Amino acid sequence: MSNQKSIPRIGVSACVWRDGKVLLVERGKEPWKGKWSLPGGGLEFGETVREAAQRELGEETGVAADLAKLVDIDDAIMRDAAGRPILHYSIVCFTGHWLKGEAEARDDVTKVKWAALEELDRLDMTPGTADYIRLARQLLTS
């Protein structure tokens, strides 16, 4: 029987667009402290992944969005020095357009910013975040 740490968790993220820019948050806690990412967090028992993405977006930034499209589902697996998995999240990413609220750092976030696509490669981001953002942009413009 596995212990709780060996069970993968489900995470969600929200790729929100306003005036051609994407909403980013700077993480305030380890393991991603100081890195930019999409707003998001963990799925809670009894909520859908889309509800979780909406909730996390509001908790971290005060923003609401339509989150109409699924971008992708990916895995974030952290390993120890020997290569053994120590943390595993399957992350469900949604995208959509801003509806209301002025972005502000809340919860475990230290900063928020609306970033242009050209800025992404200059930011210290969590792994895979820039790829999610570019894919989300393609989904919304196609």
C-alpha positions in Angstrom: 0.0 0.0 0.0 1.4 3.5 -0.9 1.7 6.3 1.5 0.2 9.7 0.8 3.5 11.2 -0.5 3.7 8.5 -3.2 0.3 9.4 -4.7 0.3 11.9 -7.6 -1.7 15.0 -6.9 -3.8 17.0 -9.4 -2.9 20.7 -9.9 -4.6 23.3 -12.0 -3.5 26.5 -13.7 -5.1 29.5 -15.4 -3.7 31.2 -18.5 -5.6 34.4 -18.5 -5.4 37.0 -21.3 -6.2 40.8 -21.2 -5.3 43.2 -24.0 -2.9 40.7 -25.6 -1.0 40.1 -22.3 -0.9 37.0 -20.0 -1.3 37.2 -16.3 1.7 35.8 -14.3 2.4 35.4 -10.6 5.6 35.2 -8.8 5.6 32.3 -6.4 6.3 33.1 -2.7 6.8 29.5 -1.4 9.2 26.7 -2.2 9.9 24.8 -4.3 9.2 27.6 -6.9 9.8 30.7 -4.7 10.8 33.7 -6.8 9.8 32.1 -10.1 7.1 33.3 -12.4 4.2 31.0 -13.3 0.6 30.9 -14.1 -1.9 31.3 -11.2 -2.9 27.9 -9.9 -2.7 25.3 -7.2 -4.2 22.0 -6.0 -7.6 20.4 -6.7 -9.7 20.1 -3.6 -12.0 17.2 -2.9 -15.5 17.7 -4.5 -14.6 20.3 -7.0 -14.1 20.0 -10.7 -10.7 20.9 -12.2 -12.2 24.0 -13.9 -13.8 25.1 -10.6 -10.4 24.6 -9.0 -8.7 26.8 -11.6 -11.3 29.5 -11.1 -10.9 29.4 -7.3 -7.1 29.4 -7.4 -7.1 32.3 -9.9 -9.3 34.3 -7.6 -7.4 33.4 -4.4 -4.0 34.3 -5.9 -4.9 37.3 -8.0 -8.4 38.6 -7.3 -9.1 38.1 -11.1 -12.0 36.2 -12.7 -11.8 34.8 -16.3 -13.9 32.7 -18.6 -11.4 29.7 -18.7 -13.3 28.2 -21.6 -10.6 26.1 -23.2 -8.4 23.3 -22.0 -4.8 23.9 -23.0 -3.1 20.7 -21.9 -2.5 18.2 -19.1 1.1 17.7 -18.2 3.2 16.2 -15.3 5.5 18.0 -13.0 7.8 15.5 -11.3 10.5 16.5 -8.9 13.3 14.0 -8.2 15.9 13.7 -5.5 19.7 13.5 -6.2 19.4 9.7 -6.9 16.6 10.3 -9.5 13.8 9.0 -7.3 10.5 10.9 -7.6 9.7 13.0 -4.5 6.8 15.1 -5.7 4.4 14.4 -8.6 1.6 16.7 -9.9 -0.5 16.2 -13.0 -1.4 19.8 -14.0 -4.5 20.7 -15.9 -4.2 24.1 -17.6 -7.1 26.2 -18.8 -7.1 29.4 -20.8 -9.5 32.3 -21.4 -10.1 36.0 -21.3 -10.1 38.3 -18.3 -13.7 39.1 -17.1 -13.2 41.2 -13.9 -11.0 42.2 -11.1 -7.7 44.1 -10.9 -4.7 41.7 -10.5 -3.0 41.9 -7.1 -0.7 39.5 -5.2 -2.7 37.4 -2.7 -2.3 34.1 -0.9 1.2 32.6 -1.6 2.0 35.0 -4.4 4.5 37.9 -4.0 4.0 39.8 -7.3 1.6 39.8 -10.3 2.2 41.1 -13.8 0.5 41.2 -17.2 3.3 40.1 -19.6 3.6 40.4 -23.3 4.7 37.3 -25.2 8.0 38.9 -26.1 8.9 39.1 -22.4 8.5 35.4 -21.6 12.0 34.3 -22.5 13.5 37.0 -20.2 11.6 35.9 -17.1 12.7 33.3 -14.6 9.7 30.9 -15.0 8.7 27.5 -13.7 9.5 24.7 -16.1 7.1 24.5 -19.0 5.2 27.7 -18.3 6.2 29.6 -21.4 5.2 26.6 -23.5 1.8 26.5 -21.9 1.3 30.2 -22.6 2.3 29.9 -26.3 0.0 26.9 -26.8 -2.8 28.8 -25.0 -2.4 31.8 -27.3 -2.6 29.6 -30.4 -5.8 28.0 -29.1 -7.4 31.3 -28.5 -6.5 32.8 -31.9 -7.3 29.8 -34.0 
